[in-house]
Amino acid sequence: MTALQYALAILVIVFSLIIIALVLLQESKQQGLSGAITGAADSFFGKNKGKTMEAKLAKFTKIAGTIFFILALVSSLLVLFGA
């Protein structure tokens, strides 16, 4: 393996750990019976949804997932084509 392949492998591992941490930090979407009773209140507070910590965690998870996918694809192409 070349130094570039080692660097990409380390980055893939780091981003996989970041994704695991971000997913574990997010709250569950399952609300149960209390969510059915207070459904109208959720739509009122939904206007500021983009500013909450949950929205930021979701955004960072999407970004980290995209970077992870690109790194994994590039590293597999380097192994496949022997660059």
N, C-alpha and C positions, 0 to 999 in steps of 0.2 A: 504494500500500500504506500502511496505517496503521502507527502505532508498535507496536501490539499484534501485527500480522502480522510485522513485522521482529523483534520480540522472540521470537516463537514460532519463526520460521525459524532464528534463532541458537541457540535451545535445542535444536531438532531436530538441527542440525549438531553441537552439543556432545555430545548424547547418542548420536549415531551414532558419534562418535569414541571415546566411553567404551565403547560396546558392542564396537567393534573391538578396543580394548586389552584388555578383559576376556576376550574369546574367545581372543585370541592368548596370554594368560597361562595359560590352562587347559592341563592336560596331555592328551595324546591318550588316548582310551579303548582304542585298539588295542594289545594287549600281545604278540601273536604267540605263538610256541611257549612262551616262558617263562611266560606267563599260564596256559596249559593245564597245565603241569607243577606250578605252585605255586598251583593253584586253591583248595586247602584253606586256605592261609595267608590268602588274601584274605577269607574269611568270618570268620576270627578277628579280623582288624583292622577289619572292617566295623562293629564295634560303636561305634567312635569316629568314624565317618564324618562326623557332623554337626559335629565340632569341627576338622576339618582345613582347611587353607587352600584346598584344592580345592573343598570343600563351600561355603565362604564365597564363593569366586569364582563358583560356579554360582548361588548365591543372589543375589549382586549383579548378575549377568548377567540373571537373570529380572526383577529389579526395574527395572533400566535398560531392558530391552526393553519392559516394561509402560508405563513412563513415556514412552518413545519412541513407542509406538503411540498413546497418548492424546494426546500433543502433535501428532503427525502428523494424527490424526483431527480434533482441534480446529482446527488451522490450515487443513485442507482445507475444513472446514465454514464457517470464516470467509471464505475465498475464494469458496466457492460461494454463500453467502447474503449476501455483501457487508456484513458487520457492521463 
